Amino acid sequence: MTITDAPPQTRPARRTGVTVLLWLLLAPGLVWTGFRLGGWEPGRLIQMMAFTPYVALGVVILAVLALALRRWAAGIVAALAAVALVACVLPRALPDPGPGPSTGVRLPVMTANLLFGGADAARIVRLVREYDVAVLAVQEFSPDAETRLAAAGLGDLLPYRSLAAEPGASGSGLYSRFPLAEPGAKRNGGGFLQTYGTIQPPGAVPVVVESVHPLAPSAPDTFAGWRADLAAEPGSDGGNPRRILLGDFNSTLDHAALRQLVSRGYRDAAAAAGKGLIGTWGPYDGDPIPPVIIDHVLVDEQIGVRDVSVHPVKDSDHRSVIAELILPAAS
């Protein structure tokens, strides 16, 4: 028996099958690209949009594959979609000093979601001490968490506070090395408390700091509230006092609602430092979820960003974010 090449008539069919498969694989990425560029987030696409960096990587792989297989139409279309998505995502991994000062008054800040107050208090205090944190914002801050943080010595490091502890996920806390002027707490439309106050480190301009926690878009009946909570967050106009919003925003920079907030006078500190693709929520309590970036430090455009780091916290589904900021000097 002689082995021969496949009949010539089967080759066009095989080639057509590969082409069709490439287009089928590419179609979701093309639709995703359209929604991301248009800022459209209907229904559960809100939740899916958080995974845009992974989709961008997938479209890049498909573009390379299609071009390698000489499926030119699919390859060119995939390449265009890949360029568009990469242009949305890649800048977060590239440091951008921006207009903020490179010299001035150093202000390390930290945010941590405590997962119903159960996060490891000793770990939180160690991070505050190790990174010389001057302002700590906590979300899902319970009365038990308040007690355990105090027992771990947080008050010795950050003696000033604006605290609104509640059982469950709604509590909020703000700790500071510097006195807090006009401290308080407000409840947003989604039911979460947000604590705030104004600090003025020696030699620096005054700054309002706020622990942020908008409603999570966890189900269809929360989508409108999620948008409303983000829209209700205060902007920063570059004057005094400037603002820093830090916390669990329940949204990524691929969500139009968060980008709109950032456009009202802020920069995302992690993106400015080139650390904007480091996951802060997802698999850290055992859930099989790819990491996404929903914890942020948003700073007034006139505040400098020196560095950002992300750290695991035992017994929390979030990782803490520490940002080393540079405040403008008081004139």
WOFEN-V69990 format. One record per run of one state. SS is the DSSP state (H for helix, E for strand, L for the rest). FROM is the first residue (numbers start at 0). TO is the last residue. Records with the same first field share a line. If there is no record, write none. Layout:
SS->FROM-TO + FROM-TO
This chain:
L->0-6 + 38-43 + 49-50 + 68-70 + 93-103 + 113-119 + 130-133 + 139-141 + 151-152 + 157-158 + 164-170 + 176-179 + 187-191 + 199-202 + 204-205 + 212-218 + 232-240 + 248-254 + 262-264 + 272-279 + 281-290 + 292-293 + 300-302 + 312-316 + 327-327 + 329-330
H->7-37 + 44-48 + 51-67 + 71-92 + 120-129 + 142-150 + 153-156 + 219-231 + 255-261 + 268-271
E->104-112 + 134-138 + 159-163 + 171-175 + 180-186 + 192-198 + 203-203 + 206-211 + 241-247 + 265-267 + 280-280 + 291-291 + 294-299 + 303-311 + 317-326 + 328-328
